[in-house]
Amino acid sequence: MDAARSEYLNLSSAALEPGTTVLYRHRSGDSLATVTEATDEHVAFVGDDCDGHFPREQIDRMLGDGRLVLVLGER
């Protein structure tokens, strides 16, 4: 992957605002969830099979390693 494309794919917790849909990949499987709260310190999301509340630094790591994915449209 070239450098320009790599930059394009970078995503941080700053992109997550209330109402954003994410795919959370956890030990039990994958769950669609909606961000319910986003402050300077943390992000919270809720789905049918998950309920997460994480510091933004951890959210950034989860986005980086694919455990949390931003959903841009409906499946």
N, C-alpha and C positions, 0 to 999 in steps of 0.2 A: 504494500500500500504506500502511495507516495505521501510526502509531508503535507501537502495541501488537503488531501482527502482525510488524513488522520486528524488534522485540526478541525475539520468539519464535523467529525464524529464525536468530538469531546462534548460532554454534557456534565453539568454540575447541578447540585441541589438547588441553585438559584432558579432553575427552570421550573421547579415544582411549586405550584400555588394551589390553594383550595380549589377543588373541582377537577384537577388534573387526574387523568386515569393512568395507572401504572400497572405493570405486571410484576408481581413479587414472587421470586423463585425461592422457596423455602424447603426445609427438609422433607416435608410431607407432599410437596408438589408445587404447582404454580397456581397463583390466585390473582385475579383482576381485583384492583382496589382503587378507591378514590381518595385523593389527598383531602383531609378534613381540616388540617391546621398546618400553617407554615409560619414560623417565627424566625427571628435572627439566629436562634439557638437550635431549633429542632423542626422536624417534619413528622406529622402523624398521618396515617392512612388506614382506611377500613375497607374490608371486602367480606364476601360471604365466608371465606375460610381463613381470614387473617385480620389482625389488628396490630398495627405497628406504630411505635413512637420512638424515633431515633434522633440522636444529635446529627446536625448537618454534616459533620466530618465523616460519620459512619455512612450516611446516605451517599456521600461522594464516593466512598470506597465501594459501596454496593452497586452504584451505577457503573463504576470503572470495571468491576469484575463480572458484570452481567447478572447479578442477583436481583437488581431492580432495573426495569426497562420502562421508558416513557412510551405510552401508547398514543399514537397520533390519529388513529381513526378506528372505526368499528371493524370487528372481524367479520 
